């Protein structure tokens, strides 16, 4: 019998009574583990060795997990602070509670989402209550982290808890296959009868052909069933892919793209939209105010016209709000709660846009709202903003635009419901049917801009506008039922790797 050199070396090193691991054989033969594995499988196919495989799983605590073992989980720190503020007896303000803890930055989202998930308490309308029967010191996730970090027995940790910790990025699991190689009776017989080493080559060269040596050599076999390392290359996130596709669709429909600041003045975010300064949505319940100097570069003439619309109304039938309005509030800086601030900048001509009708503009940008986290709400998300300026526009034009837009994504079951907005009249919300749950979910808000909005900007024709949720579009396209699986601190990376991109 003739075998390739590496195969013969593995056969010689193997034992019929003492199974050898691939790592053992690799060390003895001073060859790479991949080379030994390939030779072992070739011998296995020839019936000369048997290969037994054992899979072991190890769990490693990440740096973030180690930090939480030392400093406690964010939701637990939030809970302890809530107890100190008396949240078991009556609700406490969420903003005050967060300010009273060392939970900051990305940990805020983590704490709030897990606080409700673990029944530490409730979060409703910006107020937090604490469950007095909870003991975070015995939180299964905290206990599991400590046991895994200090090596008190991985096998005793609930697999469901490990899965949750892995989704949170607090642990990493690693699977390793250990293969044991043992000589079979045929392998022992072959060694006893004698095996010759054959010269092997892995490719045909001109020298082999011209010399005729190709007739006397053994060509390397390629085992296409042998294990190969898992390599996960980078890919564009499906949310970004969908955003790019939305842009392509809207450009194809004749729209131009808008850009603008994420942090903007209350004037552009709310005042130009005829939102009264004492409107509940303008408080810290719904938007994030920034402790930075006020915005100075607002056109004074435009600011005066917007103030006039708020105080006295606009046009012959305008009445205004007769509510408090100050220039100081208008100049304060917030994270934008909608990208309609970009529409206002462009419709005013301040952003350099052409405002001679007809015009079509859009943006697909992030917005920030102080919402309660749930399967359809995040603190930051993408909004598809758009507006059309033309003479004699109607709600039929607006509905037809939506039907054409969503048709490009294979969505044809769109429903409309009348709605109230301070800045559009008439207004309506859009709903789409979820492909998995068959539920109607809200996917956007729209309407015709009021005279109180357009008049101060100097616009004399009709403008229809909308704000659509990119993440909700993603839910209708892919069947996701929780946007937190798609992005954010709790996103499911395996789900994103396996999801086939919809074209």
N, C-alpha and C positions, 0 to 999 in steps of 0.2 A: 504493500500500500504506500502511496505517495501522498504526502500532505504538505501544505505550504509551511514555510518556516515557523511562522507565528502559531499556527494551529498545532504543529508538532510540539512546540515549546509549552503550550498550554496543556496539551495532553500529557506530557511528561511530568508537569508540575502538579497535575490534579491527582486526587486520591480516591480510591473506591470506598474507603472507610471513614475518611475525615473530610467532610464538605469544605471547600475553600471558597471564600468570597472573591468577587472580582478584584476588590482592593488588595486582598492578600496576594493573589496571583500577579497583579500589576507590580507590587513591590518586589516579589521574588524575581520576576522576569525583567524588571526595570523597563517596563513598557507602559504607554499611556493606557488608562482604564478603557478608553473608547476602543483601542486596538485589541485589547484582551477580550472585551465584550463581543466585538465582531467575530473574533476567532472562536470564542466559546459557542456562539449561536451557530456558526458553521459546523462545529463538531456536534452540536445538538441535532442539527438537521441530518447529519450522517449517522446518528444513533450512537455516537461514541461517548457522549457525556449527557447527564441530565442537569437541568437548571431549575432550581426552586427559588421563587421570588417572594420576598417578605417586604411589605410596605409599612414604614413607620412614619408617624406624624409627630412633629415637634412644634411647639407653640412658643414664640418669642415675643416678649413685651417690647413695644416700640418706645422711642424716647418720650413721646407724648404720654404713653401709658405709665412710664416710670415717673414722670412729673406728677401725674394724678395720684400715684401711690404715695408720693411724698406730701402733696398739698391737698388731696381729696378731689373728687370729681366736681366739675363746675356746678352740676345740678345740686349736689349735696351742699356746696358752699352757699348757693342761692337759698336752699332750704333753711340752713342754719340762720342766715340773715333774716329770712322771713319770720322765723320763730321769734327772734329777738325784737322784731318790729310788731309782734302781736298778730300775725297774719292768721293764726288759728281761730281768733275771735272775730275779726272783721277784716275785709280785704284791704291790702295796702297798694299804693301806687307803684306800678312796675318800674317807672323811671327812678323814683326815689329808692326803691329796693336795690336796683342795679348799682346806683351811685353809692350805696352803703356797703357794697361788697368789693372784693378784689377781682371779680369777674369782669373782664374787659375784652375788647376786640372780638376775634372770632369765637371766644369762649361764651359770649353772650348768646349767640344763636344755639350753641351746643347746650348750654344750661337750660334755656327756655324750652327747646324741643324735648329734651329728656326729662325735664321736670314734669311735664304733662304725661309723657309716655309711661313713666314709672309711678304715676298716681301720687307724686309728692304733694300735689295740690292741683288747683285749677288756675288758668289764666284766661280771663274774659274781659274784653273792653278795656284793656290796659291796666287791669287790677289783678292782684295775685292773692290767692288764699292758700294756706298750708294745711296739709292733712296731719292732725296731731298723732295719728296712729303709726306714722312711718318712722323707721329707724335707719337712716342712711349708713350707719356704721355696719349694719348687716346687709347692705345692698349686695346682691349676688355678684354684680359686676365688680364692685370694689373688692370683695373677698376673693374672687377669682383672680384679679390682677395681682393681689398680694401673694397668693399661693403660687401663681405662675412665675412671678419674679423671684421669689425666694426658694423655688424648687421643692415645694411641699407635695408634689405629686400631680402631674398633668392629667393622669387617668381619672382622678377624682373630680375634675372640673366638668360641670354640665356642658355638653357639646353645644347646646343652644345658647348658653351664655358666651362661650368662646366665639360662636358665629356672630353674636351681637357685638362683641368687643372687636372682632375683625372688621365688621361693617363700619365701626366708629374709627378704625385706624389705630386702635390701642394695642392690638397684637397682630402678629403675622404668623400664619401657619405654613409649615414647610413639609412637603411629602418627599420621602426618600425611599427608593426601592433598593433593597439589599438582595443581591443574587448569589446563591451558593451553587458551585459547580462540583459535580461528583462523577467519577468514572463509572460507566455502565459495564456490564459483562463484555459487550462487544469492544468497548474501549480497552479493557484489560487484555482481551485476546489479541487485539491489534498490536498493543505494545509488546506482548510476549512473542508474537510472530515477527515483529520488526517493521518499523515504518521509516520510509526514506523522506528526506526533506527535498521538496521540489523548488527550484528557483521560480520566484513569482515576480511578475511585473504588472503594473496597473494601467499601462497604456501601450498602444502600438506606436513605435517610432520608425522613422525612415531607416535607421541603422538596423533594427530588427528585420525589416522587410528585405533590405538589400543583402544582408549577411545570411539570411535563411534561419537565423536563430529562433524566430518566432515559432518554429515547429517543435522546439525542444523545451519551451518555457511554459509555466502555468500562469494563466491570466487571473488576476484577482477577481473574485466574485463580489458583487455588490448585493448585500442583503437589504432589500428595500423595506423589510419588516423590522429591522433593528431600530431600537429607540434612538431618537435624536433629541437634543436639548430643546426645551420650549423657549421660543423666542417671540416676544410680543412687541412688535414694532409700534411706533407712535402712529396715531391717526387723528384726524380732525374730529372733535367732539360733535355728536349728532345735533346738539343744539346750535352749534356754530354752523354746521352744514345746512340746517334748516333756515337759519338767519340769512346765510348767503343765497339760498334758493329764493327766499322771500324777496330779497333785494333784486335778484334777477327777474322775478315775476313782475314786480312793480316797475322796474326800469322798462320791461317789455310792454307795460301798459301805459308808458309815456311819462312816468314820474321821474323827478330829480331828487337826489338825496340831500338831506339836511344834516348838519353837524352843529354841536354847541356844547356849552359847559355842563358838567354833571352837578356842580355846586353853583347855584344861581340865586338871584335876588327874589324875594317874595313878590316883587313887582312883576317880573316876567313869569314866575310860576303860578301866581294866583291873582294878583290885582288886575292884570290885563284880561283875565278870564272872567271878570265881573264876579269874583268870589269875595264876599264881604269879609273884612278883616276880623270879624268876630265869628266867622263860620267855624263850626266844630272841627272840620277836617283840616283847619289850619293850625290846630294846637299840636302839642307834642304827642298827642295820642296817635296822630296819623303821619306826621312828618318829622324829619330829623333837622333840628336847627344847629348851626355851627357857630362856635364862639370865635368869630373872625371879624375884622373890620367891615363896616357896611359898604355896599357898592355905591361908588360915586358917579360912575359914567352911565347914568340913565338920562336920556334926553329930557330936559326940564319941560319942554312944551308938551311932549307926549305924557309925561307924568301928571301934568296939570289937567290934561284932557281926561285921563283915566280917573283922576280924583273927582272931576266934575261928574263923570258917569256914575260913580259910586254914590256921591252925595245927592245929585239932582236927577239922575237918569240921563238918557240920551234920546234925542228926537222929540217930536211933539207929544207923544204919549208916554215918554219915559218918566219914571218917578224916583228912581234911585232907592237906596236902602235907608237913608237917614240914620245910619249907624256910625260908630266911631271909625275914623279913617285918619291915619297919620303917615306922613312921609317917612318917618323913622322906621316904622314897621315895613313899609314897602322896600326899603333899602337893606333890610336884614337878609342874611345869606342862609339858605337851606340846601340840603340835598334834594334835587328835583323829585317830586312824587309822581310826575308824569312828564313825558317828552312834549307835551303841548306847550311848554315853555319855548321849545325850538320853533314851533309853529308861530307863536306870538312874535318872536324875534324876526322871523322871516316875513310874516305878513306885514309887519311894521316897516319893512325895508331896512331895519337896523342891521340885519345880518348880511346885507348886500344882495338879497334876492330880488328878482324881477317881479314886481307886483302888478304888472299890466295883464289883465285876464286875456285868454285863459291860462291858468297855471296849475301844475300838479307837483306836490312835494311829499316826501316821506322820510322817515328815519326808522332804524331798528337799533335801539339803544337801551342801556340799563336805566332803571328808575329805582327809587328807594322809598319804602313805606314801613311805618311802624305797625305792621300787621301781626296778628297772632299766627304762629306757624301751624300749618295743617297740610293735608295732602294737596291742596290747590293754592296755597298762599306761602310766599317767601318774603323775607325782608328786602331782598333785591331781586329783580327779575327783568326780563326784556319786554319792552313795549313796541308794538308796530304802530307808529304814528303816521297819519296821512291827512292831507287836505287837498281839496280841489276848489279852485276859484274860477267862476264863470258866470255868465248872465243866465238868469231863469233856471237855476238848479232846483230840484225837488227831491223829496224823500225817495221817489222812485229811482232817481239817478243814484242815490246813495245805496239803496238796496241792490240795485243792479251791479254796482261796483263790487259789493261784497260777494254776490253770487259768482261773478266772474273770477274774483281773486281766489276764493276757496275752491272753485272748480279746478283750478290749476293743481291742487293738492289732493284731488279725488274726493272732496267733501261737498256733497250736494244737499244734505239735509240741514239747512240753516233756518233757524226760527228767530223772529223778532218780537220784542216786547216793549211797549211804551215805557218811558223812564223820565225822571226829572234830573236835569243838570242846571246849575246856575248860569252856564255859559252857552247852552244850545237850546233851541226851541224850533221845531219839535225835536225830541230826543228818543232814542230807543237802544236797548241792549240786544246783543246777539247771543244766541245759544246754539251749540252743536251737540250732536248725540254721540256719546262715548261708545266706541266700537265693541268694548268688552262688557261694560256694565249696563249699556243701553240707557244710561241716565243722560238728561240734558245738563250740560255744564255751561256756565257763562264764559264766553270767549272774547267779549269786547263791549265797548260803549261808543255811541256815535250820535251825531245830530247835525243840525244847521246852526252855525254860529249866530248868536243874537246880535241885534243892532247895537246893544251896549258894549259888545266886544269889538265889532268891526268899525263902528263909528269913530272912536278915538284913534284907531289905527289909520284912518283915512281910506278905508275900503268901502266902496259904494255898490259892489255887486255881491252875489251870493257866494258863500263859502261853506261847503260841507266837509266835516272832519270826523276823525275816529281815533280811538286808541284800542288796539287789539293785543291780546296776550300771546306772545310767542310760545311760552311754555304750554298754554292750553291748546294751541295748534299742534304742538308736539304730542300731546296726549291723544288728540283725535287721530293723528297719523299713525302712531305706534302702539296705541292701546295702553300706555302707562296710566296707572291710577294714583300715583303719588309723585309729584314733581321733585320731591326730595331724593328720589332714586336717581334722578338725572343730573343734578348738580347741587353743590353745597357740601357741607361737612359730612353728611351722611350718604352721599351718593354711592350707588352700587356699581363699582368699577367692572365687575364681571358681567353685569347686565349690559353695560355700555360696550364691552368688548364683543359680546355675542349678538347684539342687536344688528339685524341686517338693515342697511341704509335704504330708505325708501326714495326712489327716484321719481 
